[in-house]
């Protein structure tokens, strides 16, 4: 007898919780029933999924880790099929897990949630923030259905829908002598202290800009936090290169920054994209969220 979708969902929840007791509470079933379902699944697949530890703790075996990825993908496809079978294009409901690149999240996610709440009150959206490497990994292993991100990684296993072009710009303290310029070249900044947005793919992108213009950056500070970068610039500690522009020049610490276009920056613009697993058919819920995102980003 093949594994049931219910057994697959139990398997996924136990793997996420790491404890049968916590998983049984989350699934609202008894612990013996859950343990029996996992054992039946192991018998069906003829492989051990978990190593049982004392105090009800469990950890995935190597085979369990591989099967977990496929189980998530299979349930996503099954849910998409159920959506269409019930004609949920007329009623978007249920749950969806989406991701967002950390620097984009404050700019788009609150409004997305607000609009989704109004348009689809029976849809529950779970949002995960992260860097591009984290988001791509979670798209591929089935934890996320889609992610709002930048086109910094061309993984052939993912599809990307381009939304908006974002050229790099120079962020300076308001009173910096270079802030009076209408645009700047990177060679004008080579001796200035730089504050680097230190995220996977992002740091390589920004440092590569200097290499393409034949200069070396003078990196003095690093941070993975977008607002930390802006606050450090506002405090006069240096300049930074960024792509996304908030709707305010004020920083968290009361400073003020100046945005100056980078000469030739258009040729090195990043695209805001919606990324999805290329091998998984998007659910009706995912399509509804994609349409809302497109409206927000004004495609």
C-alpha positions as protocol buffer text, in pm:
chain_id: "A"
residue {
  index: 1
  type: UNK
  ca { x: 0 y: 0 z: 0 }
}
residue {
  index: 2
  type: UNK
  ca { x: 149 y: 343 z: -95 }
}
residue {
  index: 3
  type: UNK
  ca { x: 208 y: 609 z: 167 }
}
residue {
  index: 4
  type: UNK
  ca { x: -87 y: 839 z: 234 }
}
residue {
  index: 5
  type: UNK
  ca { x: -72 y: 1218 z: 222 }
}
residue {
  index: 6
  type: UNK
  ca { x: -164 y: 1219 z: 591 }
}
residue {
  index: 7
  type: UNK
  ca { x: 137 y: 1002 z: 672 }
}
residue {
  index: 8
  type: UNK
  ca { x: 356 y: 1237 z: 469 }
}
residue {
  index: 9
  type: UNK
  ca { x: 225 y: 1540 z: 658 }
}
residue {
  index: 10
  type: UNK
  ca { x: 289 y: 1360 z: 990 }
}
residue {
  index: 11
  type: UNK
  ca { x: 642 y: 1279 z: 875 }
}
residue {
  index: 12
  type: UNK
  ca { x: 710 y: 1645 z: 786 }
}
residue {
  index: 13
  type: UNK
  ca { x: 575 y: 1780 z: 1117 }
}
residue {
  index: 14
  type: UNK
  ca { x: 775 y: 1532 z: 1326 }
}
residue {
  index: 15
  type: UNK
  ca { x: 1090 y: 1625 z: 1132 }
}
residue {
  index: 16
  type: UNK
  ca { x: 1025 y: 1997 z: 1194 }
}
residue {
  index: 17
  type: UNK
  ca { x: 945 y: 1955 z: 1564 }
}
residue {
  index: 18
  type: UNK
  ca { x: 1217 y: 1702 z: 1650 }
}
residue {
  index: 19
  type: UNK
  ca { x: 995 y: 1557 z: 1922 }
}
residue {
  index: 20
  type: UNK
  ca { x: 693 y: 1329 z: 1899 }
}
residue {
  index: 21
  type: UNK
  ca { x: 528 y: 1502 z: 2194 }
}
residue {
  index: 22
  type: UNK
  ca { x: 545 y: 1846 z: 2029 }
}
residue {
  index: 23
  type: UNK
  ca { x: 439 y: 1707 z: 1692 }
}
residue {
  index: 24
  type: UNK
  ca { x: 136 y: 1532 z: 1841 }
}
residue {
  index: 25
  type: UNK
  ca { x: 19 y: 1858 z: 2000 }
}
residue {
  index: 26
  type: UNK
  ca { x: 63 y: 2045 z: 1673 }
}
residue {
  index: 27
  type: UNK
  ca { x: -125 y: 1777 z: 1479 }
}
residue {
  index: 28
  type: UNK
  ca { x: -393 y: 1730 z: 1748 }
}
residue {
  index: 29
  type: UNK
  ca { x: -353 y: 1353 z: 1759 }
}
residue {
  index: 30
  type: UNK
  ca { x: -230 y: 1120 z: 2030 }
}
residue {
  index: 31
  type: UNK
  ca { x: 138 y: 1043 z: 2056 }
}
residue {
  index: 32
  type: UNK
  ca { x: 87 y: 663 z: 2021 }
}
residue {
  index: 33
  type: UNK
  ca { x: -119 y: 717 z: 1705 }
}
residue {
  index: 34
  type: UNK
  ca { x: 150 y: 944 z: 1562 }
}
residue {
  index: 35
  type: UNK
  ca { x: 426 y: 698 z: 1649 }
}
residue {
  index: 36
  type: UNK
  ca { x: 229 y: 417 z: 1484 }
}
residue {
  index: 37
  type: UNK
  ca { x: 177 y: 625 z: 1167 }
}
residue {
  index: 38
  type: UNK
  ca { x: 550 y: 696 z: 1139 }
}
residue {
  index: 39
  type: UNK
  ca { x: 633 y: 328 z: 1193 }
}
residue {
  index: 40
  type: UNK
  ca { x: 382 y: 230 z: 922 }
}
residue {
  index: 41
  type: UNK
  ca { x: 542 y: 478 z: 684 }
}
residue {
  index: 42
  type: UNK
  ca { x: 887 y: 332 z: 757 }
}
residue {
  index: 43
  type: UNK
  ca { x: 750 y: -17 z: 690 }
}
residue {
  index: 44
  type: UNK
  ca { x: 591 y: 99 z: 363 }
}
residue {
  index: 45
  type: UNK
  ca { x: 914 y: 257 z: 242 }
}
residue {
  index: 46
  type: UNK
  ca { x: 1129 y: -15 z: 402 }
}
residue {
  index: 47
  type: UNK
  ca { x: 1367 y: 244 z: 543 }
}
residue {
  index: 48
  type: UNK
  ca { x: 1431 y: 407 z: 878 }
}
residue {
  index: 49
  type: UNK
  ca { x: 1331 y: 773 z: 876 }
}
residue {
  index: 50
  type: UNK
  ca { x: 1429 y: 873 z: 1230 }
}
residue {
  index: 51
  type: UNK
  ca { x: 1675 y: 787 z: 1501 }
}
residue {
  index: 52
  type: UNK
  ca { x: 1481 y: 770 z: 1829 }
}
residue {
  index: 53
  type: UNK
  ca { x: 1643 y: 929 z: 2132 }
}
residue {
  index: 54
  type: UNK
  ca { x: 1556 y: 936 z: 2498 }
}
residue {
  index: 55
  type: UNK
  ca { x: 1287 y: 1178 z: 2619 }
}
residue {
  index: 56
  type: UNK
  ca { x: 1097 y: 1133 z: 2288 }
}
residue {
  index: 57
  type: UNK
  ca { x: 1351 y: 1322 z: 2077 }
}
residue {
  index: 58
  type: UNK
  ca { x: 1410 y: 1216 z: 1716 }
}
residue {
  index: 59
  type: UNK
  ca { x: 1653 y: 1310 z: 1441 }
}
residue {
  index: 60
  type: UNK
  ca { x: 1640 y: 1236 z: 1070 }
}
residue {
  index: 61
  type: UNK
  ca { x: 1850 y: 963 z: 916 }
}
residue {
  index: 62
  type: UNK
  ca { x: 2029 y: 1031 z: 588 }
}
residue {
  index: 63
  type: UNK
  ca { x: 1747 y: 859 z: 399 }
}
residue {
  index: 64
  type: UNK
  ca { x: 1496 y: 1053 z: 604 }
}
residue {
  index: 65
  type: UNK
  ca { x: 1652 y: 1385 z: 503 }
}
residue {
  index: 66
  type: UNK
  ca { x: 1628 y: 1295 z: 133 }
}
residue {
  index: 67
  type: UNK
  ca { x: 1271 y: 1170 z: 160 }
}
residue {
  index: 68
  type: UNK
  ca { x: 1168 y: 1482 z: 353 }
}
residue {
  index: 69
  type: UNK
  ca { x: 1252 y: 1704 z: 53 }
}
residue {
  index: 70
  type: UNK
  ca { x: 1047 y: 1488 z: -184 }
}
residue {
  index: 71
  type: UNK
  ca { x: 761 y: 1463 z: 66 }
}
residue {
  index: 72
  type: UNK
  ca { x: 733 y: 1841 z: 89 }
}
residue {
  index: 73
  type: UNK
  ca { x: 735 y: 1879 z: -287 }
}
residue {
  index: 74
  type: UNK
  ca { x: 474 y: 1603 z: -330 }
}
residue {
  index: 75
  type: UNK
  ca { x: 240 y: 1764 z: -76 }
}
residue {
  index: 76
  type: UNK
  ca { x: 278 y: 2100 z: -250 }
}
residue {
  index: 77
  type: UNK
  ca { x: 175 y: 1941 z: -579 }
}
residue {
  index: 78
  type: UNK
  ca { x: -110 y: 1755 z: -412 }
}
residue {
  index: 79
  type: UNK
  ca { x: -236 y: 2077 z: -255 }
}
residue {
  index: 80
  type: UNK
  ca { x: -215 y: 2251 z: -592 }
}
residue {
  index: 81
  type: UNK
  ca { x: -419 y: 1972 z: -750 }
}
residue {
  index: 82
  type: UNK
  ca { x: -677 y: 1992 z: -470 }
}
residue {
  index: 83
  type: UNK
  ca { x: -700 y: 2368 z: -523 }
}
residue {
  index: 84
  type: UNK
  ca { x: -789 y: 2327 z: -887 }
}
residue {
  index: 85
  type: UNK
  ca { x: -1019 y: 2034 z: -819 }
}
residue {
  index: 86
  type: UNK
  ca { x: -1222 y: 2248 z: -577 }
}
residue {
  index: 87
  type: UNK
  ca { x: -1205 y: 2549 z: -808 }
}
residue {
  index: 88
  type: UNK
  ca { x: -1032 y: 2754 z: -544 }
}
residue {
  index: 89
  type: UNK
  ca { x: -965 y: 3017 z: -807 }
}
residue {
  index: 90
  type: UNK
  ca { x: -1302 y: 3143 z: -690 }
}
residue {
  index: 91
  type: UNK
  ca { x: -1205 y: 3121 z: -324 }
}
residue {
  index: 92
  type: UNK
  ca { x: -838 y: 3147 z: -228 }
}
residue {
  index: 93
  type: UNK
  ca { x: -804 y: 2992 z: 117 }
}
residue {
  index: 94
  type: UNK
  ca { x: -577 y: 2779 z: 333 }
}
residue {
  index: 95
  type: UNK
  ca { x: -209 y: 2844 z: 412 }
}
residue {
  index: 96
  type: UNK
  ca { x: 94 y: 2944 z: 209 }
}
residue {
  index: 97
  type: UNK
  ca { x: 461 y: 2983 z: 304 }
}
residue {
  index: 98
  type: UNK
  ca { x: 652 y: 3256 z: 120 }
}
residue {
  index: 99
  type: UNK
  ca { x: 997 y: 3406 z: 156 }
}
residue {
  index: 100
  type: UNK
  ca { x: 1142 y: 3752 z: 115 }
}
residue {
  index: 101
  type: UNK
  ca { x: 1496 y: 3887 z: 91 }
}
residue {
  index: 102
  type: UNK
  ca { x: 1561 y: 4063 z: 422 }
}
residue {
  index: 103
  type: UNK
  ca { x: 1622 y: 4412 z: 280 }
}
residue {
  index: 104
  type: UNK
  ca { x: 1304 y: 4398 z: 69 }
}
residue {
  index: 105
  type: UNK
  ca { x: 1076 y: 4267 z: 343 }
}
residue {
  index: 106
  type: UNK
  ca { x: 1006 y: 4598 z: 528 }
}
residue {
  index: 107
  type: UNK
  ca { x: 930 y: 4770 z: 198 }
}
residue {
  index: 108
  type: UNK
  ca { x: 679 y: 4523 z: 56 }
}
residue {
  index: 109
  type: UNK
  ca { x: 564 y: 4257 z: 305 }
}
residue {
  index: 110
  type: UNK
  ca { x: 349 y: 4472 z: 541 }
}
residue {
  index: 111
  type: UNK
  ca { x: 147 y: 4611 z: 250 }
}
residue {
  index: 112
  type: UNK
  ca { x: 127 y: 4267 z: 89 }
}
residue {
  index: 113
  type: UNK
  ca { x: -18 y: 4120 z: 409 }
}
residue {
  index: 114
  type: UNK
  ca { x: -261 y: 4407 z: 439 }
}
residue {
  index: 115
  type: UNK
  ca { x: -389 y: 4368 z: 83 }
}
residue {
  index: 116
  type: UNK
  ca { x: -404 y: 3989 z: 108 }
}
residue {
  index: 117
  type: UNK
  ca { x: -606 y: 4015 z: 427 }
}
residue {
  index: 118
  type: UNK
  ca { x: -861 y: 4230 z: 246 }
}
residue {
  index: 119
  type: UNK
  ca { x: -869 y: 4030 z: -77 }
}
residue {
  index: 120
  type: UNK
  ca { x: -839 y: 3678 z: 67 }
}
residue {
  index: 121
  type: UNK
  ca { x: -952 y: 3680 z: 434 }
}
residue {
  index: 122
  type: UNK
  ca { x: -941 y: 3298 z: 452 }
}
residue {
  index: 123
  type: UNK
  ca { x: -579 y: 3279 z: 338 }
}
residue {
  index: 124
  type: UNK
  ca { x: -308 y: 3253 z: 604 }
}
residue {
  index: 125
  type: UNK
  ca { x: 36 y: 3376 z: 488 }
}
residue {
  index: 126
  type: UNK
  ca { x: 354 y: 3264 z: 666 }
}
residue {
  index: 127
  type: UNK
  ca { x: 653 y: 3486 z: 581 }
}
residue {
  index: 128
  type: UNK
  ca { x: 1019 y: 3389 z: 618 }
}
residue {
  index: 129
  type: UNK
  ca { x: 1292 y: 3649 z: 579 }
}
residue {
  index: 130
  type: UNK
  ca { x: 1644 y: 3555 z: 476 }
}
residue {
  index: 131
  type: UNK
  ca { x: 1931 y: 3598 z: 236 }
}
residue {
  index: 132
  type: UNK
  ca { x: 1924 y: 3465 z: -119 }
}
residue {
  index: 133
  type: UNK
  ca { x: 2107 y: 3142 z: -38 }
}
residue {
  index: 134
  type: UNK
  ca { x: 1862 y: 3061 z: 242 }
}
residue {
  index: 135
  type: UNK
  ca { x: 1555 y: 3144 z: 33 }
}
residue {
  index: 136
  type: UNK
  ca { x: 1672 y: 2939 z: -266 }
}
residue {
  index: 137
  type: UNK
  ca { x: 1747 y: 2640 z: -45 }
}
residue {
  index: 138
  type: UNK
  ca { x: 1400 y: 2657 z: 112 }
}
residue {
  index: 139
  type: UNK
  ca { x: 1236 y: 2688 z: -230 }
}
residue {
  index: 140
  type: UNK
  ca { x: 1419 y: 2378 z: -350 }
}
residue {
  index: 141
  type: UNK
  ca { x: 1341 y: 2168 z: -43 }
}
residue {
  index: 142
  type: UNK
  ca { x: 974 y: 2265 z: -46 }
}
residue {
  index: 143
  type: UNK
  ca { x: 957 y: 2483 z: 264 }
}
residue {
  index: 144
  type: UNK
  ca { x: 855 y: 2785 z: 54 }
}
residue {
  index: 145
  type: UNK
  ca { x: 624 y: 2814 z: -247 }
}
residue {
  index: 146
  type: UNK
  ca { x: 767 y: 3143 z: -370 }
}
residue {
  index: 147
  type: UNK
  ca { x: 1011 y: 3414 z: -268 }
}
residue {
  index: 148
  type: UNK
  ca { x: 1050 y: 3786 z: -340 }
}
residue {
  index: 149
  type: UNK
  ca { x: 1419 y: 3836 z: -400 }
}
residue {
  index: 150
  type: UNK
  ca { x: 1694 y: 3980 z: -620 }
}
residue {
  index: 151
  type: UNK
  ca { x: 1835 y: 3823 z: -937 }
}
residue {
  index: 152
  type: UNK
  ca { x: 2173 y: 3751 z: -781 }
}
residue {
  index: 153
  type: UNK
  ca { x: 2174 y: 3374 z: -829 }
}
residue {
  index: 154
  type: UNK
  ca { x: 2077 y: 3200 z: -1155 }
}
residue {
  index: 155
  type: UNK
  ca { x: 1993 y: 2851 z: -1031 }
}
residue {
  index: 156
  type: UNK
  ca { x: 1845 y: 2654 z: -1322 }
}
residue {
  index: 157
  type: UNK
  ca { x: 1622 y: 2464 z: -1080 }
}
residue {
  index: 158
  type: UNK
  ca { x: 1434 y: 2788 z: -1007 }
}
residue {
  index: 159
  type: UNK
  ca { x: 1222 y: 3011 z: -1228 }
}
residue {
  index: 160
  type: UNK
  ca { x: 1242 y: 3387 z: -1182 }
}
residue {
  index: 161
  type: UNK
  ca { x: 982 y: 3642 z: -1287 }
}
residue {
  index: 162
  type: UNK
  ca { x: 1142 y: 3986 z: -1320 }
}
residue {
  index: 163
  type: UNK
  ca { x: 946 y: 4270 z: -1162 }
}
residue {
  index: 164
  type: UNK
  ca { x: 1153 y: 4586 z: -1124 }
}
residue {
  index: 165
  type: UNK
  ca { x: 1501 y: 4711 z: -1214 }
}
residue {
  index: 166
  type: UNK
  ca { x: 1700 y: 4862 z: -924 }
}
residue {
  index: 167
  type: UNK
  ca { x: 2032 y: 5025 z: -1016 }
}
residue {
  index: 168
  type: UNK
  ca { x: 2291 y: 5068 z: -741 }
}
residue {
  index: 169
  type: UNK
  ca { x: 2319 y: 5411 z: -580 }
}
residue {
  index: 170
  type: UNK
  ca { x: 2559 y: 5584 z: -340 }
}
residue {
  index: 171
  type: UNK
  ca { x: 2437 y: 5649 z: 14 }
}
residue {
  index: 172
  type: UNK
  ca { x: 2619 y: 5937 z: 184 }
}
residue {
  index: 173
  type: UNK
  ca { x: 2587 y: 6137 z: 505 }
}
residue {
  index: 174
  type: UNK
  ca { x: 2380 y: 6447 z: 430 }
}
residue {
  index: 175
  type: UNK
  ca { x: 2669 y: 6686 z: 504 }
}
residue {
  index: 176
  type: UNK
  ca { x: 2936 y: 6489 z: 316 }
}
residue {
  index: 177
  type: UNK
  ca { x: 3127 y: 6704 z: 63 }
}
residue {
  index: 178
  type: UNK
  ca { x: 3041 y: 6460 z: -218 }
}
residue {
  index: 179
  type: UNK
  ca { x: 2668 y: 6482 z: -140 }
}
residue {
  index: 180
  type: UNK
  ca { x: 2640 y: 6798 z: -353 }
}
residue {
  index: 181
  type: UNK
  ca { x: 2713 y: 6602 z: -674 }
}
residue {
  index: 182
  type: UNK
  ca { x: 2424 y: 6501 z: -899 }
}
residue {
  index: 183
  type: UNK
  ca { x: 2595 y: 6166 z: -967 }
}
residue {
  index: 184
  type: UNK
  ca { x: 2915 y: 5996 z: -857 }
}
residue {
  index: 185
  type: UNK
  ca { x: 3174 y: 5761 z: -1002 }
}
residue {
  index: 186
  type: UNK
  ca { x: 3325 y: 5482 z: -794 }
}
residue {
  index: 187
  type: UNK
  ca { x: 3674 y: 5619 z: -845 }
}
residue {
  index: 188
  type: UNK
  ca { x: 3562 y: 5928 z: -649 }
}
residue {
  index: 189
  type: UNK
  ca { x: 3482 y: 5696 z: -357 }
}
residue {
  index: 190
  type: UNK
  ca { x: 3786 y: 5468 z: -362 }
}
residue {
  index: 191
  type: UNK
  ca { x: 3956 y: 5652 z: -73 }
}
residue {
  index: 192
  type: UNK
  ca { x: 3635 y: 5700 z: 126 }
}
residue {
  index: 193
  type: UNK
  ca { x: 3551 y: 5453 z: 406 }
}
residue {
  index: 194
  type: UNK
  ca { x: 3287 y: 5209 z: 284 }
}
residue {
  index: 195
  type: UNK
  ca { x: 3017 y: 5033 z: 486 }
}
residue {
  index: 196
  type: UNK
  ca { x: 2939 y: 4704 z: 309 }
}
residue {
  index: 197
  type: UNK
  ca { x: 2604 y: 4524 z: 311 }
}
residue {
  index: 198
  type: UNK
  ca { x: 2750 y: 4189 z: 414 }
}
residue {
  index: 199
  type: UNK
  ca { x: 2504 y: 3925 z: 291 }
}
residue {
  index: 200
  type: UNK
  ca { x: 2574 y: 3621 z: 69 }
}
residue {
  index: 201
  type: UNK
  ca { x: 2570 y: 3724 z: -298 }
}
residue {
  index: 202
  type: UNK
  ca { x: 2515 y: 4091 z: -202 }
}
residue {
  index: 203
  type: UNK
  ca { x: 2872 y: 4147 z: -85 }
}
residue {
  index: 204
  type: UNK
  ca { x: 3010 y: 3985 z: -399 }
}
residue {
  index: 205
  type: UNK
  ca { x: 2783 y: 4199 z: -615 }
}
residue {
  index: 206
  type: UNK
  ca { x: 2886 y: 4530 z: -456 }
}
residue {
  index: 207
  type: UNK
  ca { x: 3258 y: 4454 z: -448 }
}
residue {
  index: 208
  type: UNK
  ca { x: 3242 y: 4338 z: -810 }
}
residue {
  index: 209
  type: UNK
  ca { x: 3116 y: 4683 z: -910 }
}
residue {
  index: 210
  type: UNK
  ca { x: 3445 y: 4834 z: -798 }
}
residue {
  index: 211
  type: UNK
  ca { x: 3641 y: 4571 z: -991 }
}
residue {
  index: 212
  type: UNK
  ca { x: 3446 y: 4646 z: -1307 }
}
residue {
  index: 213
  type: UNK
  ca { x: 3532 y: 5014 z: -1271 }
}
residue {
  index: 214
  type: UNK
  ca { x: 3896 y: 4931 z: -1199 }
}
residue {
  index: 215
  type: UNK
  ca { x: 3913 y: 5054 z: -838 }
}
residue {
  index: 216
  type: UNK
  ca { x: 3939 y: 4896 z: -493 }
}
residue {
  index: 217
  type: UNK
  ca { x: 3686 y: 4966 z: -217 }
}
residue {
  index: 218
  type: UNK
  ca { x: 3810 y: 5090 z: 120 }
}
residue {
  index: 219
  type: UNK
  ca { x: 3584 y: 4870 z: 335 }
}
residue {
  index: 220
  type: UNK
  ca { x: 3590 y: 4983 z: 697 }
}
residue {
  index: 221
  type: UNK
  ca { x: 3265 y: 4839 z: 834 }
}
residue {
  index: 222
  type: UNK
  ca { x: 3028 y: 4556 z: 749 }
}
residue {
  index: 223
  type: UNK
  ca { x: 2673 y: 4474 z: 849 }
}
residue {
  index: 224
  type: UNK
  ca { x: 2405 y: 4231 z: 733 }
}
residue {
  index: 225
  type: UNK
  ca { x: 2132 y: 4470 z: 850 }
}
residue {
  index: 226
  type: UNK
  ca { x: 1995 y: 4722 z: 599 }
}
residue {
  index: 227
  type: UNK
  ca { x: 1891 y: 4981 z: 860 }
}
residue {
  index: 228
  type: UNK
  ca { x: 2222 y: 4938 z: 1044 }
}
residue {
  index: 229
  type: UNK
  ca { x: 2400 y: 5034 z: 721 }
}
residue {
  index: 230
  type: UNK
  ca { x: 2182 y: 5345 z: 683 }
}
residue {
  index: 231
  type: UNK
  ca { x: 2233 y: 5446 z: 1047 }
}
residue {
  index: 232
  type: UNK
  ca { x: 2611 y: 5409 z: 1022 }
}
residue {
  index: 233
  type: UNK
  ca { x: 2612 y: 5623 z: 708 }
}
residue {
  index: 234
  type: UNK
  ca { x: 2388 y: 5877 z: 877 }
}
residue {
  index: 235
  type: UNK
  ca { x: 2634 y: 5890 z: 1167 }
}
residue {
  index: 236
  type: UNK
  ca { x: 2910 y: 5992 z: 926 }
}
residue {
  index: 237
  type: UNK
  ca { x: 3109 y: 5667 z: 941 }
}
residue {
  index: 238
  type: UNK
  ca { x: 3133 y: 5631 z: 565 }
}
residue {
  index: 239
  type: UNK
  ca { x: 2933 y: 5570 z: 249 }
}
residue {
  index: 240
  type: UNK
  ca { x: 2754 y: 5261 z: 121 }
}
residue {
  index: 241
  type: UNK
  ca { x: 2617 y: 5118 z: -202 }
}
residue {
  index: 242
  type: UNK
  ca { x: 2257 y: 4994 z: -199 }
}
residue {
  index: 243
  type: UNK
  ca { x: 1981 y: 4919 z: -447 }
}
residue {
  index: 244
  type: UNK
  ca { x: 1650 y: 4961 z: -268 }
}
residue {
  index: 245
  type: UNK
  ca { x: 1538 y: 5310 z: -163 }
}
residue {
  index: 246
  type: UNK
  ca { x: 1318 y: 5359 z: 146 }
}
residue {
  index: 247
  type: UNK
  ca { x: 1065 y: 5642 z: 146 }
}
residue {
  index: 248
  type: UNK
  ca { x: 1257 y: 5841 z: 406 }
}
residue {
  index: 249
  type: UNK
  ca { x: 1600 y: 6002 z: 438 }
}
residue {
  index: 250
  type: UNK
  ca { x: 1592 y: 5969 z: 818 }
}
residue {
  index: 251
  type: UNK
  ca { x: 1775 y: 5685 z: 994 }
}
residue {
  index: 252
  type: UNK
  ca { x: 1695 y: 5499 z: 1316 }
}
residue {
  index: 253
  type: UNK
  ca { x: 1947 y: 5704 z: 1514 }
}
residue {
  index: 254
  type: UNK
  ca { x: 1815 y: 6040 z: 1395 }
}
residue {
  index: 255
  type: UNK
  ca { x: 2072 y: 6094 z: 1123 }
}
residue {
  index: 256
  type: UNK
  ca { x: 1999 y: 6192 z: 765 }
}
residue {
  index: 257
  type: UNK
  ca { x: 2136 y: 6044 z: 446 }
}
residue {
  index: 258
  type: UNK
  ca { x: 2164 y: 6155 z: 85 }
}
residue {
  index: 259
  type: UNK
  ca { x: 2098 y: 5925 z: -212 }
}
residue {
  index: 260
  type: UNK
  ca { x: 2315 y: 5997 z: -516 }
}
residue {
  index: 261
  type: UNK
  ca { x: 2293 y: 5805 z: -845 }
}
residue {
  index: 262
  type: UNK
  ca { x: 2599 y: 5602 z: -946 }
}
residue {
  index: 263
  type: UNK
  ca { x: 2727 y: 5690 z: -1292 }
}
residue {
  index: 264
  type: UNK
  ca { x: 2686 y: 5386 z: -1514 }
}
residue {
  index: 265
  type: UNK
  ca { x: 2479 y: 5214 z: -1249 }
}
residue {
  index: 266
  type: UNK
  ca { x: 2194 y: 5131 z: -1484 }
}
residue {
  index: 267
  type: UNK
  ca { x: 2415 y: 4878 z: -1661 }
}
residue {
  index: 268
  type: UNK
  ca { x: 2463 y: 4694 z: -1331 }
}
residue {
  index: 269
  type: UNK
  ca { x: 2106 y: 4713 z: -1202 }
}
residue {
  index: 270
  type: UNK
  ca { x: 1957 y: 4425 z: -1003 }
}
residue {
  index: 271
  type: UNK
  ca { x: 1613 y: 4289 z: -1082 }
}
residue {
  index: 272
  type: UNK
  ca { x: 1357 y: 4231 z: -810 }
}
residue {
  index: 273
  type: UNK
  ca { x: 1217 y: 3888 z: -894 }
}
residue {
  index: 274
  type: UNK
  ca { x: 964 y: 3632 z: -779 }
}
residue {
  index: 275
  type: UNK
  ca { x: 1145 y: 3299 z: -753 }
}
residue {
  index: 276
  type: UNK
  ca { x: 975 y: 2958 z: -758 }
}
residue {
  index: 277
  type: UNK
  ca { x: 1075 y: 2593 z: -792 }
}
residue {
  index: 278
  type: UNK
  ca { x: 1083 y: 2518 z: -1165 }
}
residue {
  index: 279
  type: UNK
  ca { x: 959 y: 2163 z: -1116 }
}
residue {
  index: 280
  type: UNK
  ca { x: 655 y: 2238 z: -901 }
}
residue {
  index: 281
  type: UNK
  ca { x: 327 y: 2365 z: -1045 }
}
residue {
  index: 282
  type: UNK
  ca { x: 226 y: 2682 z: -854 }
}
residue {
  index: 283
  type: UNK
  ca { x: -89 y: 2655 z: -643 }
}
residue {
  index: 284
  type: UNK
  ca { x: -381 y: 2891 z: -687 }
}
residue {
  index: 285
  type: UNK
  ca { x: -276 y: 3051 z: -358 }
}
residue {
  index: 286
  type: UNK
  ca { x: 71 y: 3117 z: -500 }
}
residue {
  index: 287
  type: UNK
  ca { x: -73 y: 3268 z: -816 }
}
residue {
  index: 288
  type: UNK
  ca { x: -294 y: 3499 z: -610 }
}
residue {
  index: 289
  type: UNK
  ca { x: 5 y: 3620 z: -406 }
}
residue {
  index: 290
  type: UNK
  ca { x: 213 y: 3669 z: -721 }
}
residue {
  index: 291
  type: UNK
  ca { x: -58 y: 3895 z: -864 }
}
residue {
  index: 292
  type: UNK
  ca { x: -69 y: 4100 z: -544 }
}
residue {
  index: 293
  type: UNK
  ca { x: 310 y: 4137 z: -545 }
}
residue {
  index: 294
  type: UNK
  ca { x: 305 y: 4253 z: -907 }
}
residue {
  index: 295
  type: UNK
  ca { x: 55 y: 4522 z: -816 }
}
residue {
  index: 296
  type: UNK
  ca { x: 271 y: 4635 z: -523 }
}
residue {
  index: 297
  type: UNK
  ca { x: 589 y: 4654 z: -729 }
}
residue {
  index: 298
  type: UNK
  ca { x: 391 y: 4815 z: -1012 }
}
residue {
  index: 299
  type: UNK
  ca { x: 489 y: 4580 z: -1294 }
}
